[in-house]
């Protein structure tokens, strides 16, 4: 069985000072939850990253979807620069 859901952002690297907040682009099932480590400000429902309130660094953003009793996790690495 293939992936039931996936996501990406338009880029994997963003500037806090000049880029707009990135929006997650979801394919497949769209009712999952976004999460990451401390330091990045991310909306758990939409995956929008709030660059102004995030620390500079590299983060693995995870998207978890539950379907038919199992959980699928997709991960994208995002760099936030000055």
WONOR-V72146 format. One record per pair of residues at least 4 apart in sequence whose C-alpha atoms are under 8 Angstrom apart, sorted by sequence separation. I is the first residue (numbers start at 1). J is the second residue. If there is no record, write none. Layout:
i={I I}
j={J J}
This chain:
i={15 26 36 43 50 51 66 67 14 42 43 49 66 67 36 42 43 65 66 35 42 43 64 65 34 41 42 64 65 34 35 40 41 64 34 40 41 63 64 33 34 40 62 63 10 33 34 41 62 63 9 10 32 33 34 40 41 62 9 10 31 33 40 61 62 9 10 39 40 60 61 8 9 39 60 61 7 8 39 60 61 7 8 39 59 60 7 40 58 59 6 7 58 59 5 6 58 5 6 24 37 57 58 5 6 23 24 36 37 56 57 4 5 23 24 36 37 56 57 4 5 23 36 55 56 22 23 35 36 54 56 21 22 34 35 21 22 34 35 21 34 51 21 33 34 20 32 33 32 33 32 31 32 16 17 30 15 16 29 16 7 6 5 12 14 16 12 13 14 15 16 17 12 13 14 15 16 5 7 12 13 14 15 4 6 8 13 3 5 7}
j={19 30 40 47 54 55 70 71 19 47 48 54 71 72 42 48 49 71 72 42 49 50 71 72 42 49 50 72 73 43 44 49 50 73 44 50 51 73 74 44 45 51 73 74 22 45 46 53 74 75 22 23 45 46 47 53 54 75 23 24 45 47 54 75 76 24 25 54 55 75 76 24 25 55 76 77 24 25 56 77 78 25 26 57 77 78 26 59 77 78 26 27 78 79 26 27 79 27 28 46 59 79 80 28 29 46 47 59 60 79 80 28 29 47 48 60 61 80 81 29 30 48 61 80 81 48 49 61 62 80 82 48 49 61 62 49 50 62 63 50 63 80 51 63 64 51 63 64 64 65 65 65 66 51 52 65 51 52 65 56 63 63 65 76 78 80 77 78 79 80 81 82 78 79 80 81 82 72 74 79 80 81 82 72 74 76 81 72 74 76}
